[in-house]
Amino acid sequence: MKAIDLPVGSATSIGSLPHTEPDRATALVLDRHPWLPAAPSLSRRSPLEGMIAQAAWGMPGVTIQDDGSLDLDLDAVDPEAPPADPELAGPPFLGLRVFLDAVAGRTGWVKLQLTGPVTLGLALHAAGLDAERAFVAAGTAVRARAGALLGLAARSVPEAPLLMFVDEPGLAACMHPGFPLEPERAVDLVSGALAVVEPHAVTGLHCCGNADWRLVLQSGPQVLAAPIDAGLEDAAGAIGGFLDRGGWVAWGAVPTDGPLGTTADRQWRRLCDLWCEMVRAGCDPVLLRTQALITPACGLALHGETQAHHVLTLTRTVAQRLHDQAVGVRLSAGA
């Protein structure tokens, strides 16, 4: 794996926010996470900015309803045809465009994300497309959309290094009986999307469920993002090897589905407890801290704006503690 020069101990977010005004959402991520701001998606502003609607936008034979659901003309679906709107000028990308306009000329890191092919394929299959065509079409669409997103970023922030995540909640179920895609094909689909991104950006893979992390890592991301309560300790060996090869972990340390408290003490303790378990299982304690980012566990579209602000603030606080530890570890190693 090639070397990754991300800002150690930085905070970032998953992407979705509850705002209806793109300017306010952009201002929040730039204020809370200035070292690694994430482009917001705003499904409350428009359901077209939801992760499935945004991913399926422009696909032949697919109509996005006002509520963001998919309506398929099965005869018109062409699994090999890329989606329309290669400039990302349509309404699903307004939040993205406002963000990129705001950071135009930036030379620091920028985080982008797009829905992955397994998750999109599941949605197409649920809307009535047979599994074979659904996943081929999803792979085609996501690879094309990744290229379009990279192109838009290159025009907007040509000097900014990019971290681009493929968001794959659907991977959490890929080992379950009845899943409509073989695990090896799921890995291949995700790998194909990451391969489009890797020449131009650091690649990330986010799954907010309790997945088979060994399988997830086989798709070849450079950064793995996951909630800290998603069974990561059970895959400590695989994650340790990933870190040894130069991979990074974006630890989803701040919950998005329960009470938080007013300080980050609880979140920091839970993260440290997880690290202790992983060290006992063989992970390098230095790499756990020096090849690490901090995020919320998942997106924040279902929260209020005040709650979202609090979550992003706690994320920054945990990240600052991580940063201080990582700097101390590096100084000790160099002493």
VOPAGU-2260 file (C-alpha; in pm, 1 decimal, decimal comma):
REM VOPAGU-2260
SITE   aa  ch    i         X         Y         Z
SITE  MET   A    0       0,0       0,0       0,0
SITE  LYS   A    1     135,6     342,3     -92,4
SITE  ALA   A    2     209,2     586,9     188,1
SITE  ILE   A    3     -79,8     798,7     315,0
SITE  ASP   A    4     -11,2    1147,4     443,2
SITE  LEU   A    5    -341,1    1230,1     610,8
SITE  PRO   A    6    -344,6    1478,4     900,6
SITE  VAL   A    7    -299,5    1254,1    1204,6
SITE  GLY   A    8    -577,8    1263,9    1459,6
SITE  SER   A    9    -811,4    1473,3    1247,3
SITE  ALA   A   10   -1188,1    1482,9    1283,1
SITE  THR   A   11   -1422,4    1448,2     989,2
SITE  SER   A   12   -1782,6    1346,6     931,3
SITE  ILE   A   13   -1968,0    1084,2     732,1
SITE  GLY   A   14   -2143,7    1338,2     510,4
SITE  SER   A   15   -2518,1    1355,7     571,0
SITE  LEU   A   16   -2644,7    1648,6     778,0
SITE  PRO   A   17   -2996,1    1764,9     875,4
SITE  HIS   A   18   -2966,5    2113,9     729,8
SITE  THR   A   19   -3193,7    2252,0     460,3
SITE  GLU   A   20   -2959,3    2539,8     374,5
SITE  PRO   A   21   -2635,7    2428,2     204,9
SITE  ASP   A   22   -2446,7    2738,7     318,1
SITE  ARG   A   23   -2518,0    2661,2     684,5
SITE  ALA   A   24   -2414,5    2298,2     644,5
SITE  THR   A   25   -2090,8    2397,2     474,5
SITE  ALA   A   26   -2014,6    2656,2     741,2
SITE  LEU   A   27   -2064,2    2392,4    1012,4
SITE  VAL   A   28   -1822,5    2136,4     868,6
SITE  LEU   A   29   -1559,4    2400,0     796,2
SITE  ASP   A   30   -1587,6    2535,7    1149,9
SITE  ARG   A   31   -1595,2    2203,9    1337,8
SITE  HIS   A   32   -1356,2    2002,7    1118,4
SITE  PRO   A   33   -1123,8    2252,7     949,6
SITE  TRP   A   34    -843,1    2003,9     881,0
SITE  LEU   A   35   -1059,6    1749,8     699,2
SITE  PRO   A   36   -1404,1    1891,4     611,6
SITE  ALA   A   37   -1652,4    1652,9     450,2
SITE  ALA   A   38   -1883,7    1756,8     169,2
SITE  PRO   A   39   -2237,9    1752,2     311,1
SITE  SER   A   40   -2538,4    1572,8     164,6
SITE  LEU   A   41   -2872,3    1722,1     264,6
SITE  SER   A   42   -3165,8    1485,6     224,0
SITE  ARG   A   43   -3391,7    1712,7     430,0
SITE  ARG   A   44   -3335,0    1990,5     180,9
SITE  SER   A   45   -3436,7    1747,5     -91,5
SITE  PRO   A   46   -3489,1    1369,4     -85,9
SITE  LEU   A   47   -3289,1    1369,3    -409,1
SITE  GLU   A   48   -2979,3    1417,9    -191,3
SITE  GLY   A   49   -3044,9    1089,1     -12,5
SITE  MET   A   50   -2774,7     831,1     -69,5
SITE  ILE   A   51   -2980,5     603,4    -297,6
SITE  ALA   A   52   -3149,6     880,1    -495,4
SITE  GLN   A   53   -2820,0    1059,4    -546,3
SITE  ALA   A   54   -2648,5     740,0    -661,8
SITE  ALA   A   55   -2928,0     637,3    -900,5
SITE  TRP   A   56   -2974,0     984,5   -1052,1
SITE  GLY   A   57   -2949,2     973,1   -1429,9
SITE  MET   A   58   -2940,8     594,1   -1464,5
SITE  PRO   A   59   -3120,0     476,5   -1780,9
SITE  GLY   A   60   -3462,7     337,1   -1695,8
SITE  VAL   A   61   -3458,6     475,2   -1340,3
SITE  THR   A   62   -3686,6     758,4   -1229,4
SITE  ILE   A   63   -3635,8     918,8    -888,7
SITE  GLN   A   64   -3968,4    1000,3    -723,6
SITE  ASP   A   65   -4023,3    1316,1    -519,1
SITE  ASP   A   66   -3972,4    1118,1    -197,4
SITE  GLY   A   67   -3639,7     979,2    -321,1
SITE  SER   A   68   -3771,3     631,2    -400,4
SITE  LEU   A   69   -3689,9     453,7    -726,5
SITE  ASP   A   70   -3933,1     376,1   -1009,3
SITE  LEU   A   71   -3785,9     141,9   -1270,1
SITE  ASP   A   72   -3875,0      82,8   -1632,9
SITE  LEU   A   73   -3723,0    -263,6   -1644,1
SITE  ASP   A   74   -3703,2    -275,6   -2022,7
SITE  ALA   A   75   -3516,6      56,5   -2036,5
SITE  VAL   A   76   -3251,7     -28,2   -1778,0
SITE  ASP   A   77   -2913,9     -66,8   -1947,0
SITE  PRO   A   78   -2661,3    -216,2   -1702,5
SITE  GLU   A   79   -2366,1    -112,5   -1919,2
SITE  ALA   A   80   -2468,0     251,6   -1972,9
SITE  PRO   A   81   -2326,4     521,7   -1742,8
SITE  PRO   A   82   -2567,7     763,4   -1576,0
SITE  ALA   A   83   -2649,9    1100,0   -1725,8
SITE  ASP   A   84   -2536,9    1429,6   -1569,9
SITE  PRO   A   85   -2159,0    1376,1   -1579,4
SITE  GLU   A   86   -2109,7    1737,5   -1468,1
SITE  LEU   A   87   -2309,8    1671,5   -1146,8
SITE  ALA   A   88   -2520,4    1978,4   -1222,2
SITE  GLY   A   89   -2852,3    1826,6   -1111,8
SITE  PRO   A   90   -3042,8    1892,4    -787,5
SITE  PRO   A   91   -2903,4    1586,7    -601,0
SITE  PHE   A   92   -2563,0    1754,9    -594,8
SITE  LEU   A   93   -2650,9    2105,3    -476,2
SITE  GLY   A   94   -2502,1    2056,2    -128,8
SITE  LEU   A   95   -2183,4    1920,5    -284,6
SITE  ARG   A   96   -2151,3    2209,3    -528,5
SITE  VAL   A   97   -2207,0    2473,5    -259,8
SITE  PHE   A   98   -1938,7    2308,2     -47,5
SITE  LEU   A   99   -1688,8    2292,1    -333,5
SITE  ASP   A  100   -1757,1    2655,6    -421,8
SITE  ALA   A  101   -1686,3    2749,7     -59,0
SITE  VAL   A  102   -1353,2    2565,3     -52,9
SITE  ALA   A  103   -1239,8    2672,3    -400,5
SITE  GLY   A  104    -865,9    2734,2    -394,6
SITE  ARG   A  105    -814,8    2526,0     -80,3
SITE  THR   A  106    -481,3    2347,9     -48,8
SITE  GLY   A  107    -568,5    2142,5     260,0
SITE  TRP   A  108    -745,9    1808,7     264,5
SITE  VAL   A  109   -1106,2    1763,2     150,5
SITE  LYS   A  110   -1326,6    1458,0     211,4
SITE  LEU   A  111   -1581,6    1341,6     -43,5
SITE  GLN   A  112   -1806,8    1036,8     -46,6
SITE  LEU   A  113   -2041,2     844,5    -271,7
SITE  THR   A  114   -2276,7     550,7    -235,6
SITE  GLY   A  115   -2119,2     214,8    -308,6
SITE  PRO   A  116   -2224,1     -39,4    -572,3
SITE  VAL   A  117   -2340,7    -309,1    -330,8
SITE  THR   A  118   -2575,8     -70,4    -151,7
SITE  LEU   A  119   -2705,2      76,3    -478,6
SITE  GLY   A  120   -2744,8    -270,7    -627,2
SITE  LEU   A  121   -2955,2    -380,4    -330,6
SITE  ALA   A  122   -3182,8     -79,1    -382,2
SITE  LEU   A  123   -3222,6    -152,7    -753,8
SITE  HIS   A  124   -3298,5    -516,8    -675,0
SITE  ALA   A  125   -3555,7    -414,9    -412,7
SITE  ALA   A  126   -3718,5    -188,9    -673,6
SITE  GLY   A  127   -3776,5    -487,0    -902,5
SITE  LEU   A  128   -3461,0    -543,4   -1107,5
SITE  ASP   A  129   -3318,8    -894,8   -1109,3
SITE  ALA   A  130   -3005,6    -929,4    -899,7
SITE  GLU   A  131   -2765,1    -993,3   -1187,7
SITE  ARG   A  132   -2864,4    -680,2   -1379,5
SITE  ALA   A  133   -2901,8    -476,3   -1059,9
SITE  PHE   A  134   -2543,8    -523,9    -944,7
SITE  VAL   A  135   -2391,2    -486,3   -1291,2
SITE  ALA   A  136   -2585,5    -161,9   -1338,1
SITE  ALA   A  137   -2483,8     -42,3    -992,2
SITE  GLY   A  138   -2117,3    -111,1   -1059,4
SITE  THR   A  139   -2132,0      77,9   -1388,5
SITE  ALA   A  140   -2311,1     373,9   -1230,3
SITE  VAL   A  141   -2082,1     404,2    -928,2
SITE  ARG   A  142   -1762,1     381,1   -1128,9
SITE  ALA   A  143   -1886,3     653,2   -1364,4
SITE  ARG   A  144   -2009,2     867,8   -1077,2
SITE  ALA   A  145   -1676,1     834,6    -898,2
SITE  GLY   A  146   -1500,8     963,6   -1207,6
SITE  ALA   A  147   -1746,0    1251,7   -1236,5
SITE  LEU   A  148   -1697,8    1344,6    -871,3
SITE  LEU   A  149   -1320,9    1337,4    -905,5
SITE  GLY   A  150   -1346,3    1556,1   -1214,5
SITE  LEU   A  151   -1563,9    1812,4   -1038,3
SITE  ALA   A  152   -1323,6    1820,8    -743,5
SITE  ALA   A  153   -1024,7    1862,5    -975,3
SITE  ARG   A  154   -1189,6    2166,0   -1131,4
SITE  SER   A  155   -1295,4    2316,2    -797,9
SITE  VAL   A  156    -999,7    2239,0    -570,3
SITE  PRO   A  157    -713,6    2136,0    -799,5
SITE  GLU   A  158    -450,3    2182,1    -526,7
SITE  ALA   A  159    -638,6    2003,3    -248,3
SITE  PRO   A  160    -550,3    1644,0    -160,0
SITE  LEU   A  161    -865,1    1431,4    -157,3
SITE  LEU   A  162    -995,2    1154,8      65,8
SITE  MET   A  163   -1290,6     983,6    -103,2
SITE  PHE   A  164   -1505,0     728,1      76,0
SITE  VAL   A  165   -1727,2     466,7     -79,9
SITE  ASP   A  166   -2023,4     434,9     157,2
SITE  GLU   A  167   -2138,4      72,5     180,7
SITE  PRO   A  168   -2392,3      -0,3     455,8
SITE  GLY   A  169   -2510,4    -289,3     239,4
SITE  LEU   A  170   -2188,4    -479,8     308,0
SITE  ALA   A  171   -2301,8    -542,5     664,9
SITE  ALA   A  172   -2544,0    -808,7     540,4
SITE  CYS   A  173   -2337,8    -971,8     267,3
SITE  MET   A  174   -2263,3   -1286,6     470,6
SITE  HIS   A  175   -2627,7   -1340,9     565,9
SITE  PRO   A  176   -2820,8   -1631,9     410,8
SITE  GLY   A  177   -3029,9   -1512,0     120,7
SITE  PHE   A  178   -2810,6   -1213,8      35,7
SITE  PRO   A  179   -2851,6   -1174,3    -342,0
SITE  LEU   A  180   -2479,5   -1148,3    -421,0
SITE  GLU   A  181   -2190,1   -1381,6    -349,0
SITE  PRO   A  182   -1939,0   -1230,1    -102,7
SITE  GLU   A  183   -1656,4   -1253,7    -356,0
SITE  ARG   A  184   -1858,3   -1058,9    -613,2
SITE  ALA   A  185   -1943,1    -796,7    -352,0
SITE  VAL   A  186   -1572,2    -752,0    -284,1
SITE  ASP   A  187   -1500,7    -727,8    -657,6
SITE  LEU   A  188   -1769,9    -461,4    -706,2
SITE  VAL   A  189   -1632,5    -244,9    -427,9
SITE  SER   A  190   -1275,4    -299,8    -546,2
SITE  GLY   A  191   -1376,1    -178,8    -891,8
SITE  ALA   A  192   -1512,3     145,2    -750,2
SITE  LEU   A  193   -1204,5     201,5    -534,3
SITE  ALA   A  194    -978,9     137,1    -833,6
SITE  VAL   A  195   -1133,5     434,0   -1016,2
SITE  VAL   A  196   -1061,2     658,0    -717,4
SITE  GLU   A  197    -712,6     546,6    -612,4
SITE  PRO   A  198    -507,7     721,2    -884,9
SITE  HIS   A  199    -656,5    1055,0    -779,1
SITE  ALA   A  200    -742,6    1034,2    -407,9
SITE  VAL   A  201    -685,8     837,5     -91,5
SITE  THR   A  202    -956,7     571,8     -89,4
SITE  GLY   A  203   -1185,8     504,9     203,9
SITE  LEU   A  204   -1457,7     248,8     268,8
SITE  HIS   A  205   -1730,2     314,9     524,5
SITE  CYS   A  206   -1973,3      57,4     659,2
SITE  CYS   A  207   -2191,7     157,0     951,8
SITE  GLY   A  208   -2307,8    -195,2    1039,0
SITE  ASN   A  209   -2155,1    -498,4    1207,5
SITE  ALA   A  210   -1981,6    -641,4     902,0
SITE  ASP   A  211   -1734,5    -919,2     834,7
SITE  TRP   A  212   -1438,5    -682,7     853,6
SITE  ARG   A  213   -1193,8    -935,1     712,2
SITE  LEU   A  214   -1408,6    -954,5     400,6
SITE  VAL   A  215   -1453,8    -577,3     386,2
SITE  LEU   A  216   -1078,0    -522,4     394,3
SITE  GLN   A  217   -1030,4    -758,4      99,5
SITE  SER   A  218   -1177,6    -488,6    -126,2
SITE  GLY   A  219    -857,2    -289,6     -76,0
SITE  PRO   A  220    -936,5      48,5      81,7
SITE  GLN   A  221    -659,2     265,2     217,8
SITE  VAL   A  222    -882,5     388,1     502,7
SITE  LEU   A  223   -1148,2     182,5     681,5
SITE  ALA   A  224   -1431,2     370,6     855,5
SITE  ALA   A  225   -1654,2     192,4    1105,0
SITE  PRO   A  226   -1840,5     250,8    1432,7
SITE  ILE   A  227   -1638,4     141,9    1732,0
SITE  ASP   A  228   -1924,9     -79,4    1854,6
SITE  ALA   A  229   -1941,8    -280,5    1529,1
SITE  GLY   A  230   -1733,4    -580,5    1636,7
SITE  LEU   A  231   -1395,5    -449,1    1524,7
SITE  GLU   A  232   -1223,2    -629,6    1811,0
SITE  ASP   A  233   -1329,3    -961,8    1656,3
SITE  ALA   A  234   -1124,6    -875,0    1347,8
SITE  ALA   A  235    -822,7    -740,6    1535,9
SITE  GLY   A  236    -583,8    -965,0    1345,8
SITE  ALA   A  237    -704,6    -845,5    1005,3
SITE  ILE   A  238    -711,5    -482,7    1116,1
SITE  GLY   A  239    -365,5    -514,1    1268,7
SITE  GLY   A  240    -232,1    -646,7     939,2
SITE  PHE   A  241    -407,6    -363,6     755,7
SITE  LEU   A  242    -234,4    -109,6     981,6
SITE  ASP   A  243     100,3    -284,2     936,8
SITE  ARG   A  244      62,6    -243,1     559,6
SITE  GLY   A  245       5,0     132,0     598,8
SITE  GLY   A  246    -374,1     142,0     618,6
SITE  TRP   A  247    -563,6     386,4     837,0
SITE  VAL   A  248    -881,0     353,8    1043,9
SITE  ALA   A  249   -1145,4     623,8    1082,3
SITE  TRP   A  250   -1290,1     533,1    1419,8
SITE  GLY   A  251   -1663,3     606,7    1450,1
SITE  ALA   A  252   -1621,8     703,3    1812,9
SITE  VAL   A  253   -1922,0     932,4    1864,2
SITE  PRO   A  254   -2257,7     749,7    1864,4
SITE  THR   A  255   -2539,0     877,7    1646,4
SITE  ASP   A  256   -2817,9     666,1    1793,8
SITE  GLY   A  257   -2832,9     752,3    2163,5
SITE  PRO   A  258   -2760,2    1003,2    2440,5
SITE  LEU   A  259   -2416,8    1162,7    2433,7
SITE  GLY   A  260   -2358,5    1370,1    2743,9
SITE  THR   A  261   -2200,8    1711,8    2748,1
SITE  THR   A  262   -1834,2    1608,5    2728,5
SITE  ALA   A  263   -1635,4    1362,5    2519,4
SITE  ASP   A  264   -1507,7    1166,7    2820,8
SITE  ARG   A  265   -1733,1     865,6    2765,8
SITE  GLN   A  266   -1654,5     844,4    2394,9
SITE  TRP   A  267   -1281,3     868,2    2459,9
SITE  ARG   A  268   -1295,4     594,6    2725,4
SITE  ARG   A  269   -1488,0     362,7    2494,1
SITE  LEU   A  270   -1234,1     416,0    2217,1
SITE  CYS   A  271    -941,5     353,2    2452,6
SITE  ASP   A  272   -1110,8      37,4    2582,8
SITE  LEU   A  273   -1146,6     -89,2    2225,6
SITE  TRP   A  274    -781,9     -15,5    2154,9
SITE  CYS   A  275    -680,9    -208,4    2467,2
SITE  GLU   A  276    -876,4    -511,7    2346,1
SITE  MET   A  277    -715,3    -488,0    2004,6
SITE  VAL   A  278    -365,6    -454,5    2149,2
SITE  ARG   A  279    -425,4    -768,2    2356,3
SITE  ALA   A  280    -520,5    -938,4    2028,8
SITE  GLY   A  281    -193,7    -832,6    1867,1
SITE  CYS   A  282    -248,2    -484,5    1717,3
SITE  ASP   A  283      35,0    -232,6    1737,8
SITE  PRO   A  284     -66,4      34,3    1994,7
SITE  VAL   A  285     135,1     301,1    1813,9
SITE  LEU   A  286     -24,1     239,8    1474,2
SITE  LEU   A  287    -371,4     238,4    1628,1
SITE  ARG   A  288    -312,2     601,4    1726,4
SITE  THR   A  289     -85,7     735,0    1452,8
SITE  GLN   A  290    -285,5     599,0    1155,6
SITE  ALA   A  291    -621,4     715,2    1279,4
SITE  LEU   A  292    -902,6     961,4    1218,2
SITE  ILE   A  293   -1215,9    1022,7    1425,6
SITE  THR   A  294   -1572,1    1039,4    1291,0
SITE  PRO   A  295   -1927,7    1006,5    1415,6
SITE  ALA   A  296   -2055,6     650,3    1396,1
SITE  CYS   A  297   -2283,5     728,1    1103,9
SITE  GLY   A  298   -2456,5    1011,8     921,8
SITE  LEU   A  299   -2661,8    1282,3    1088,7
SITE  ALA   A  300   -2953,2    1338,4     850,5
SITE  LEU   A  301   -3207,7    1224,1    1112,1
SITE  HIS   A  302   -3080,4    1457,7    1384,4
SITE  GLY   A  303   -3164,3    1819,2    1454,6
SITE  GLU   A  304   -2916,5    2090,1    1364,5
SITE  THR   A  305   -2827,0    2150,7    1730,2
SITE  GLN   A  306   -2766,8    1778,7    1784,2
SITE  ALA   A  307   -2554,2    1758,9    1470,8
SITE  HIS   A  308   -2343,2    2051,1    1591,3
SITE  HIS   A  309   -2292,1    1872,8    1925,3
SITE  VAL   A  310   -2193,3    1544,7    1758,1
SITE  LEU   A  311   -1939,3    1718,1    1534,9
SITE  THR   A  312   -1803,5    1910,0    1833,9
SITE  LEU   A  313   -1755,8    1589,7    2035,1
SITE  THR   A  314   -1590,2    1432,5    1732,3
SITE  ARG   A  315   -1342,4    1718,5    1720,3
SITE  THR   A  316   -1273,4    1688,5    2093,9
SITE  VAL   A  317   -1201,5    1314,7    2071,8
SITE  ALA   A  318    -982,5    1380,6    1768,7
SITE  GLN   A  319    -783,6    1641,8    1959,4
SITE  ARG   A  320    -713,3    1389,5    2236,2
SITE  LEU   A  321    -605,8    1136,9    1975,6
SITE  HIS   A  322    -384,8    1396,2    1808,0
SITE  ASP   A  323    -214,7    1481,4    2137,0
SITE  GLN   A  324    -148,0    1112,5    2206,7
SITE  ALA   A  325     -21,0    1049,3    1854,3
SITE  VAL   A  326     218,3    1343,5    1873,9
SITE  GLY   A  327     341,6    1220,7    2211,9
SITE  VAL   A  328     395,1     870,6    2074,8
SITE  ARG   A  329     593,4    1005,1    1781,0
SITE  LEU   A  330     807,5    1224,2    2003,6
SITE  SER   A  331     878,4     931,1    2234,3
SITE  ALA   A  332     971,6     710,9    1940,4
SITE  GLY   A  333    1210,3     975,2    1812,2
SITE  ALA   A  334    1367,2    1049,3    2148,4
